[in-house]
Amino acid sequence: MHDTGTPLAERMRPRMLDEIVGQEHLLAPGKPLRRALESGKPYSMILWGPPGCGKTTLARLTAAAGEAEFIAMSAVLGGVAEVRAAVAAARQNRVAGRRTVLFVDEVHRFNKAQQDAFLPHVEDGTLVLVGATTENPSFEVNSALLSRCRVHVLKPVSPAAVRTALERALADHERGLGTRALVAEPEALDRLAEIADGDVRRALTLLEIAADQLEDRGTLGLEVLRGVLTESLRRFDKGGEAFYDQISALHKTLRSSNPDAALYWFCRMLDGGCDPNYLARRLTRFASEDIGNADPRALALAIDAWQSYERLGSPEGEVALAQLVLYLAVAAKSNAAYLAYGKARKLVAGGGSLPVPLELRNAPTKLMKELGYGKGYQYDHEADSGIAFGQRGFPEEIGEQVLYEPTERGLEAKIRERLEWIRARRREALGDTP
């Protein structure tokens, strides 16, 4: 039976690498970080990622992998005394032949002097430092410390992976809710995974709150979930609309080029307590997915507005985000780049490891040149039009493909016109039928 006094999210904290959901780019078999942990050779690192993506868990597993003592501290609560105590403990462990992994949560909150205090002890192997941060370490962590650590970027956990974590918690008899035999409707799990917004800890917390409303063998449906969300941190404003309804309204009014309504929903979310950084991230995503090359300035303005907020904070920085909302709403719209990306991924997934055509390969050595690498490559700048139309760009096995189909809106109208001309000339030069 599990300890009912410990939160579900803590009870379900992964005890081994294979229990971590998401972060396949770091932890899939053969990846460098996984190999280092499996070999029992942990190293100092900075884990940069959003809340609930597994930073603390990775730090604990790093210590376990190296059979090292794990010392955790928060840069928000800890001071010089805590740093000195941790270093002293690490020295004692070293004398006893044991390694120490020091985990510093929100490491960017330490001032320069505190960060510098770790340097000699990281350098001489007294301790392995694992720092966690939600901020860009290039800006927030001293360069001297940063140069002695590897930086791993953790991603928000996908809804599918979050759902996997929820299903495990429902089924786990030792640490989870398995003994209660609860039944969760698929739609409720999907919604819960969606509103968690990449935060596994948040998803498990909401699941536990929902489970507390049910009897054993009860059913977790959308109605129960709505009741939970009414009291949760993702419920917004006096009118009672749920968070995900409001972000949907913001997206859809932006997409329909209604700046007045978009600004209204933006302000509603701020008024309800939404993190402006979350809104900045969603607006940046919108600039790429729904505007794209119809107005490439939108993505640059989104990044500028986000950085302005990070520098100014609230409430001054929110004006920059409001300016961004208005620009995105009135900009020409196109999801052609987003669709082209999806087509390309599908083509790659279904095509296998097709070889790069010889003429497109790099030929830095004599042997490679003798093998035909780079032979027949046409240098586009030397062509009359600046484009070598007779040169293929795809593997021969699949032939030339059309993935990007620009709209006739905004700048993409001009891109479409030029691209149609280029593709027609290329088909003619290659002898392909349209």
N, C-alpha and C positions, 0 to 999 in steps of 0.2 A: 504494500500500500504506500502511496506517495505521501510526502509531507505536505499536508494541506495548508501549512503556514507559509510555505514558499510559493511565490507566484509561478504560474504555469510557464511563463516565458523563461524563467530561470531554471525550472526543473527540466525543461526540454532543451536546454543549451547543449549543442552537440558535444559528444565526448570523443569523437574521432572524425577524421577528415571527411569520410564518406557520408556523415550525417549532416554536413553543411549543405544548405541549398543555395544555388547560385554560385557565382565567382568561378565558373568553369575555366575562365581565361587564366586563372592563377592556380587552380587546384585540380584540374583534370589530369589524368595519368600522364606522366612525362613532362609536365610543366615544371619550370625551375624551382618555384617555391615548394611545390609538393615533394619534389625530389630531395630538396634540402631537409624538409621536415622528416621524411621517411628515412633518411640516412642518419638522423639524429645529430645534424650539424646546423643548429639554428644560428642566425646572424642578426645583427641589428637592422631594424627596418622601421619605416614610417608607413602606417596604414592610413590611406586617405580615402574617405568615402562617407556617404550619408548615414544618418542614424539607422540602427537596426540591420545593418548589412553584414555583420559578423566580425567586426574589428576586435572586440574583446575576446570573443571565442577563439579567433586565430592566435591571439597573444597567449591564451591559456594552452592551446595545443602546441604552440611553439615551445613552451616550457616543458610540457609533457614529453614532447618528442626528444628533447635533449636531456631528459631526466634531471631537469634543473629546478631549483626552488623558484616559485612564482611570487613576486612582490608587486602589488598593484597600488597605484596612487593616482589621485586626480590633481591635475595642474590647477584646477579651480580652488580646491580646498587645501592643497599641500603648499608648504613654504620651504624655506631653507632648512629648517630643522628636519622635516620629513625627508628631504633629499639626502642630507647627511646621514640620517639613520639608515636609509636604504643602501647607501654606499658602504656604510660600516658593516651591515649585514652581509653584503656581497663579498666584502673582504674576508669575513670570517668563513663564509661558505667556500671561498677559494682556498683558504688554508686547509680546510677539511676535505678538499678535493672535489667539491661540488660546484656546479655552475649556477648562475643566477640570471633569471630573466626579469628585468624590471619593466613593468607595463605602466606607461604614463598616459592616462586618458586626457584628451584635449591638450596635447603637448604644446600646441601653439599659444596657450595661455601663459606659459612660463616666460618670464622676461629673459633678456639676453644673458644676464649673469647666471640665472638658474640653468639655462640651457648649456652655457659654457662649462658649468660645474660638472656636467656628465662627460665632457670630452675625454679627459685623461683616462677615465675608468672604462670608457668604451674602447679607446685605443689600445689599452694594455690588456684587455680581455677580462677585467674584473667583473664586468656585467655585460649582458646582451640587452640592449635597449630596444623596446618595441613601443613606439609612440603612435597614438591614434589621434586623428584630427578630421574634422569636417571641413576644414579650410585648406586652400591651396598651400601646401608646404613651401612652395617656392617663395611665397610672400611672407609666411608666418613663422618659418623655422630658420634659425641662423644657418648661413651657408656652411660654416665650419662643421656644425653638427650634421647638416643635411648630406655633406660630402662623405660622411662616415656611415651613412645608413642607405639601404636600398629603399626606394619608394615604390610601394605597390598601390595601385589605384583600384579600389573596390567599387563595384557598380550597384545601383539600386537593384534589389532582388525582383525578378520578373513576377507578374501575377501567377503564372503557372508554377513557379518554384515556391512562392508563398503558399499556394494551395497545397503543395506537397507537404510543407511543414504543418499546415493545419490538419491535414488528414493523418499525419503521423501522431500528432497530439491527441486526436480523437481515438486512435487505435491503441496507443501505448498504455499497457496495463501497469507498468512499473512507475513511470514518471508522469504520464499524461492523464487523459480522461477515460481510458479504455474500460475501467471497471464500472463506469456509469452507463455504458452501452447506449450512448446518445446516437441519434440518427440525424445527419445533416443533409438538407436538400442541396443538390448541386448548385442551384441558383444562389443560395445563401452563401455557400463557400466561394463561389465566383465573385460575388459582390464584396465579401469580406476581404478577399485577396486583392481586389481592385482598390478599395478605399484605404488599404494599408499603405499604398503608395511606396512599395519597395522596402518597407520596414517590417521585418519578420517579428520583431519584439512587439510592435504595435498590433499586428494581426493576432498574435497569441494572447495579448492582453484583452482585446475585444472578444476573442473566442471565450476566454475564461469568464468575462462579464456576462456574456450571453448564456453560457452553461449554468451560471449561478441562478438564472431565471427559470431553469427547467428542472423537472423531476427526472430521476433515473429513467432511462429508456425513452426520454422525451425526444421531440423532433425540433431541430433548429431550422426554422424557415425564415422567409423574408420578413414576416410580421414580427417575429421575435427580434430579429436583427434591427429592424427599424426602431423598436423600443429601446434597444441598447444604444443606438446611435443618437437618440434624442438626448441622452445624458453623457455622451462621449465627447472627447476633445475634437471630433470631426463634425459636430453638429454646429450650425452657424445661425446667427441672427435671430431677431425676435419673431420673425414670421414662421420659423420652424423648418425652413427648407434645409435639406441635407447638403453637406459639403459637395458631394459629387454632382448633385443637381446644379449647384451654382457654378462649378468649374465648367460643366457642360454648357450652361447658358453663356458663360464668357466666351468659350471657344466658338459656339455657334453664332453668336452675334458678331464676333470678329470675322468669321468666315463669310457672313452675309453682308459685310461692309456697313455695319451700323455702329458708328463710333459712339453715339450717344448711349445706346443700350449697353455696349461693351464697357464703357466707362462706369455706368451705373453698377453693373455686376462686379466689376473690379473693386469699386468702393464698398459695395455690400460685403465682399469677402474680407477686406481690410477691417471694416467696422466689426465684423464678427470674430476677429482675432487670428485670421489666417497669416501664416508666416510669409512676409513679402518675398523672401528668397525662393519659396516654393512657387509663388506666382511668377517670379522672374524666370525660373526654369521652364515653366509651362509656356510662357510667352515666347521664350527663345525657341522652344520646340515648334511652336506654331509658325514662327517666322521661316523655319526650314521646311516644314511639312506642308503648309497651306499657302505659302507665298513663293518660296523657292526662287527660281530665276526670273519670275515675272517682275520681281523687284529685289535684286540681291542686296540692296542697301538695308533691307529689313533685318537680316541676320546680324549685320554689323551694328546696327542701332540697338538691337536687343542685347548684345554683349556689352555695349557702352552703357546702356541704361542699368543693366545688372551691376556692372562695376561701379557706377555712380551710386547706386543704393548701398553697396558694400562699403564705400568710402564715407558716405554721408550719414548712413543709418536712418532711423525713423525720427521725425516724420519727413525731414527734408528730402531724403532719397526717394520717397514714394512719389514725388512729383515727376522724377525721371521715368518711373515705371508707368505713371499715368500718361506721360507724353508718348511712351512706347505703345501703349494700348491704342491711342488715337491714330498713330501712324500705321500700325498693323491693320486697323480696321479700314482705313481708306486706301491702303496699298492694293495694287492689282494682285489677284489670287491665282495660284497654280499649284497643284499637287503633282505635277509631272515629274519633278525630281524624286519625290517620295515614291511614286509608282515605279520609276525606272530603277531605283535602288532595290525595290522588292523583286522586280523581274530579274535583275542581275543576280541576286542571292539565290533565287530559285534555279536559274540557269547553272550557277556554279554548283549548287547542291546536287543537281541531277546529272551533271556532266563528268564528275570524277576528276582525276588529276591529269587533265589533257596537257600535252607538252606545248611549250612556247614555240611558235614558228622560228625556224633557224635565223631568218633575217632580223628578227626582233630580239634575239639573244645578245647578251653582253659577251664580248670577246677580249678579255684583258690579257690573255696569254697566247703564245705562239701555237700551242697545241689546240686551243679552242678555235683559233682561226683556221688551222689545218682541218679541223673537224667540220668546218662550214658555219661556225657561229658568226652571226652578223653578215654573212655573205648575201649580197643582193639587197641590203638595206638601202633605202632611198632617203637621203637627208632632205627633209621637207623644205628647209630654208633655201635650198639650191633649186627647187622647182620654180617655174615661172609664176605660178599662182600662190606659192608658199605652201602648197599641199601636194604630196606625192600620191596622186589618186590611184595609182596602180598597186598600192601596197595594202595588203590585208592586215587587219588588226586582231582577228580572232584565231583560235586554233583551227586548223584545216578541217578537223572532224565535225565542227558545228557550223562553219562558214560564217559569213557576216550576219550580224543580228541587229535588229532595231529595238532598242530598249527605251531610249529617251524620246518622248513625243511631246515637244513643247506645245503649249496652248497658243492662242492668238491674242493673249492678253499681256499688257505691259511690255517689258523688254523681251519677253519670250516670243512675241510676234516677230521681232527682227531676228532672234535666234532661230526660230522655225524656218523663216525664209532662207537664211543662209545655210542651215543644215540640210534643207531639201535640195538646194543647189549642189552642196558637197556630196550628198549621198547619190544624187543622180549621176554626177561626174564619176564617182567611184564605181558605181554599177557598170557604167559604160566602159571604163578603163579595164575593169576586171572581167567584163563579158558576162556579168550576172543579169538575169532577168528580174525586173522589178516585182 
